[in-house]
Amino acid sequence: MAESSSKSGSTSAGRAEEDGKGERDLYIVHFTASNLSFRIPDWQATCTALNIEYAFIPTPASAKTHLSKKGKEKERSSDDEDEDDKDELYDPYSYNSTTFDWHPPELDYSPNTDARLVSALHLVYLPSDEAARAICARSTQVKAIYAYWSAGRSYDQTHSLLKTQPRSLAKWKRFDDGSSWKATFLSINQSMSTKDTIERINSFGFFDFQGPISLKKAKQEWGIIEEHSFLANQEEAQLRNVENQKGLLHQTTSIEAATASLSIPDEGGAKEEGIRRRGRRSDARDTLIQVVVGQLVAQGTARDLIMKMDLKKRVYIGNTSMPAEQSLLMATMALAKPGKLIYDPFAGTGSILYACAQYGAHVMGSDIDARMMKGKDVVKKGEGKTGLSRAAGQYGLQDLVVDGLGADMTQHPWRRGGIFDAIVAVPPYGIRAGAKRLGRRNLARQRDEPFQMADGSLSHELSDYISPTRPYHLLDLTRDLLDFTTCLSPTAASSSGCLV
């Protein structure tokens, strides 16, 4: 998704503008661990489709470059961060919800990456609880959204804010209205024993809520989420795998062997000491990067669509059918919703079409090989439906599938103009499912006029006629697809393409 910039700084499509509606509420967004690069694009597209304004602010773990209370930029790094800085209380309310412009950092998986950049937790200002619930009902990358109570780089910081920060204090005091409640605990990138879980929940005993505890039918729920370093735990897992190899545990030089197998340079013994410390098991306190506490607003119900549309359960699939989660991501970024008409020029077995229809859009597709869309006749089922129609009926989406056409994208029947609201496509690639276009490999044999058979009939009108095709280079396909999108969608920005 494109971003525009000016001399005054960058501006995001999702930036919450000052509109006189008052300050927004602060929420904790818990993202999934899959498709990391699509977290923010999916969020942006979801909020655009729902017309929801938002503003991200740095979390205790993601503020590598952040704005201080005085409005000056301050550079931070894990190497020069000292103990005094770790003890410094984190105050999210120092960031104005209507004028502050910040974006979660781009993900980078190089060896020197700061582990905080892959955080699954983000703080964001939203208009209301209703907006948070709407996002959870649409975005497949959001697991849950909590109303913010407190956040810190340690439990001591979090406790201190809950006891002293006026807004945090008011929020959890408001929670204590006498209704039934329950507390939950979640640890990201680190397993926890039941004993440790209970110990962490009990550390918030100063809440002293008066309502009854109900683990099954609680009217309110608050949660604690602690997050640990993603990269540090990956390194630990690699080390455990190395140490579990046959014979390695019985060698006296296991540390040196593990270091060599992982190609970890020896820098004054620091790496060796780290391996020795983490060889048994990392102390949770060593990898902890942040703790957040809040009241649950909504669970990510849209993620149920991933299981509902799983390829293993679909009645009609092909060798190259796109997985459900990726299809739903593309549908989200195409802004699929009721009243939209979305087209896929490489429909195949229709995976992306079902995803777009799931969000309420009308869909249609085409493919140079119409047999992919039609499928085989299932006589024994007695359903009278095949291919796209049968799969759409499985999801109750048959009324949203307009039609499927056998057509070459370069020879399409559409007039130029804004026919479709969005165009989604995963162009064919590779050897087994490589792209093809109409025409003969040998251009000398290419005909522009119809071929007349001996009985006077035209060859292309025969029921068993198969159009000749030739390879379609991916670069040519990409250029033609962009031109196709520009011609047939209202604006080029309204289309969503995925070149895999």
Secondary structure, 3 states (H helix, E strand, C coil): CCCEEECCEEECCCECCCCCCCCCEEEEEEECCCCHHHHHHHHHHHHHHHCCCEEEECCCCCCCEEECCCCCEEECCCCCCCHHHHHCCCCHHHCCCCCCCCCCCCCCCCCCCCHHHHCCEEEEEECCHHHHHHHHHHCCCEEEEEEEEEEECCHHHHHHHHHHCHHHHHHHHHHCCCCCEEEEEEEECCCCCHHHHHHHHHCCHHHCCCCCECCCCCCEEEEEEEEECHHHHHHHHHHHHHHCCCCHHHCCCHHHHHHHHCCCCCCCCHHHHHHHHHHHCCCHHHHEEEEEEEEEEEECHHHHHHHHCCHHHCCCCCCCCCCHHHHHHHHHHCCCCCCCEEEECCCCCCHHHHHHHHCCCEEEEEECCHHHHHCCCCCCCCCCCCHHHHHHHHCCCHHHEEEEEECCHHHCCCCCCCCCCEEEECCCCCCCCCCEEECCCCHHHCCCCCCECCCCCEHHHCCCCCCCEEECCHHHHHHHHHHHHHHHCCCHHHCEECCC
